[in-house]
Each structure stands twice: as C-alpha cells, then as structure tokens.
Amino acid sequence: MNNTDETRPKTAADVDSLSSLALAFVGDAVFNLFIRTMLVGSGKKVRDLHREAVRYVKASAQAEILKKIEGFLTEKEKNVVRTARNAKVNTVPKNADIMDYHYSTGFEALLGYLYLTGQNERLNKVLMASFSLISSPALDAGKRTSD
C-alpha cells in the first residue's frame, strides 16, 4: 500500500469534490477511533470496551448528537450535513431506524469534512461535545428501552 499524500485531498476544493458518502466513510473511522481512544483507559476488558463503544457509535446515538449540535454549526457545516443526510444510501443496518441512519450519515460526513480540511480544533470541539452528550444520563436513559 502506497501511503503518500498524492491521493489524499489537499484543499477544501478537493474535499468539496468528494461525495457525501465518502466524507461519511472517513468520518465513521474518525469517530470510531476517537471513541475507542476515550474508552481504552477505563480499565475495562476488551469485550466490555466493544459493547461500550457500540453504544456511542450506533446510528441512534449519532443522530441524537447531530440534533443537539446542529444549531451550533456554521453554514458550510450545515450544508455538508444536509447534503449527506439527503444522500441516497443503498443499505441500512438491520438495527437502525432509517431516519437515524440518515442523520448519522450527516454527522459522520461532518466529521470527515472537518478532518480532511484540517480543521482539527473544530473537529476536536465537535468530538468532545459529542462524547459529553452521549455520556449524559438523560440521553442514555432515553435510549436504553429502545435498544
């Protein structure tokens, strides 16, 4: 595998030329790595870490996050989310509600966009807010009965 910068988008225009689903593909990896990094120091067994991580990265949790942070997004970020949320997807995971899945795709596209455009400070702010929102007892209590 050739790991050069030749294939990685270099400018905002390069990133803008990517499909929403490509941004979401990258954002999914960014969010998974972030969540796993946050959880790994907890002292839990790997099996328990995986269960905990799923609670954070599932479509319903990501949809809730997006709904709570949407008002704080810039116009460009809102456009990235809206375009991704409306993108045609060919499959939906069996345990996901279709609307949650569309919202989670928008959330992941936002993360992918921020990562690929090098907006690390903004990305970190969104990730930390997301982790706090998912960790809140109110969100967790509202979701336990439907999981």
C-alpha positions in Angstrom: 0.0 0.0 0.0 1.4 3.4 -1.0 0.8 5.8 1.8 1.7 9.1 0.1 -0.1 12.4 0.1 -0.7 12.2 -3.6 -4.1 10.6 -3.2 -5.2 12.5 -0.1 -7.3 15.6 -0.7 -5.1 18.7 -0.3 -7.5 21.6 -0.4 -11.1 22.5 0.6 -12.0 22.3 -3.1 -10.6 18.8 -3.3 -12.7 17.8 -0.3 -15.7 19.6 -1.7 -15.4 17.4 -4.8 -15.8 14.2 -2.7 -19.2 12.6 -2.3 -21.1 12.9 1.0 -20.9 9.2 1.4 -17.1 9.4 1.0 -16.9 12.1 3.7 -19.1 9.9 5.9 -16.8 6.9 5.3 -13.8 8.9 6.6 -15.9 10.4 9.4 -17.0 7.0 10.6 -13.4 6.0 11.1 -12.5 9.3 12.8 -15.4 8.8 15.3 -14.7 5.2 15.9 -11.0 5.9 16.7 -11.9 8.8 18.9 -14.5 6.8 20.9 -12.1 3.9 21.3 -9.3 6.2 22.4 -11.6 7.8 25.0 -12.7 4.4 26.4 -9.4 2.5 26.4 -8.1 4.0 29.6 -11.1 2.9 31.6 -9.6 -0.4 32.8 -12.5 -2.4 31.3 -12.0 -5.7 29.5 -11.8 -5.5 25.7 -15.2 -7.3 25.4 -16.8 -4.6 27.6 -15.0 -1.9 25.7 -16.5 -3.1 22.5 -20.0 -3.1 24.0 -19.5 0.4 25.3 -18.1 1.7 22.0 -21.1 0.4 20.2 -23.4 2.4 22.5 -21.5 5.5 21.3 -21.2 4.9 17.6 -24.6 3.4 16.7 -26.8 5.4 14.4 -29.3 6.4 17.0 -26.6 7.9 19.3 -25.1 9.8 16.4 -28.5 11.1 15.3 -29.1 12.4 18.8 -25.8 14.2 18.8 -26.4 15.8 15.5 -29.8 17.1 16.5 -28.3 18.6 19.6 -25.3 20.3 17.9 -27.0 21.4 14.7 -27.7 24.9 16.0 -24.0 25.5 16.7 -22.8 24.5 13.2 -21.6 27.0 10.6 -23.5 27.4 7.3 -20.9 25.4 5.5 -21.1 22.6 8.1 -24.9 22.6 7.9 -24.6 22.3 4.1 -22.3 19.3 4.5 -24.7 17.7 6.9 -27.8 18.4 4.9 -26.3 17.1 1.7 -25.1 13.9 3.4 -28.4 13.4 5.2 -30.2 13.5 1.9 -27.8 11.2 0.1 -29.2 8.1 -1.4 -28.0 5.1 0.6 -28.3 1.6 -0.8 -28.3 -0.3 2.5 -29.4 0.4 6.1 -28.1 -1.7 9.0 -30.7 -4.0 10.3 -30.8 -2.5 13.8 -31.0 1.1 12.6 -34.0 3.3 12.0 -33.9 4.9 8.5 -34.1 8.5 9.8 -31.4 7.8 12.4 -29.3 6.4 9.7 -29.6 9.4 7.5 -28.8 11.7 10.5 -25.8 9.6 11.5 -24.6 9.8 7.9 -24.8 13.6 8.1 -22.9 13.6 11.4 -20.2 11.3 10.0 -19.9 13.4 6.9 -19.3 16.5 9.1 -16.5 14.7 10.9 -15.0 13.6 7.7 -15.2 17.1 6.2 -13.6 18.7 9.3 -10.8 16.0 9.4 -10.0 16.2 5.7 -9.9 20.0 5.6 -7.5 20.0 8.5 -9.9 21.9 10.9 -8.5 20.0 13.9 -9.5 22.4 16.6 -13.1 22.5 15.3 -13.1 18.7 14.9 -11.9 18.2 18.5 -14.6 20.6 19.8 -17.3 18.6 18.0 -15.9 15.3 19.1 -15.6 16.3 22.8 -19.1 17.8 22.8 -20.4 14.5 21.2 -18.7 12.4 23.8 -20.2 14.6 26.6 -23.7 14.3 25.0 -23.6 10.6 24.7 -22.2 10.2 28.2 -25.1 12.2 29.7 -27.5 10.2 31.8 -30.5 11.8 30.1 -29.6 10.5 26.6 -28.6 7.1 27.9 -31.9 6.7 29.9 -34.0 7.7 26.9 -32.3 5.2 24.6 -32.0 2.1 26.9 -35.6 1.0 26.5 -35.4 1.0 22.7 -32.0 -0.8 22.3 
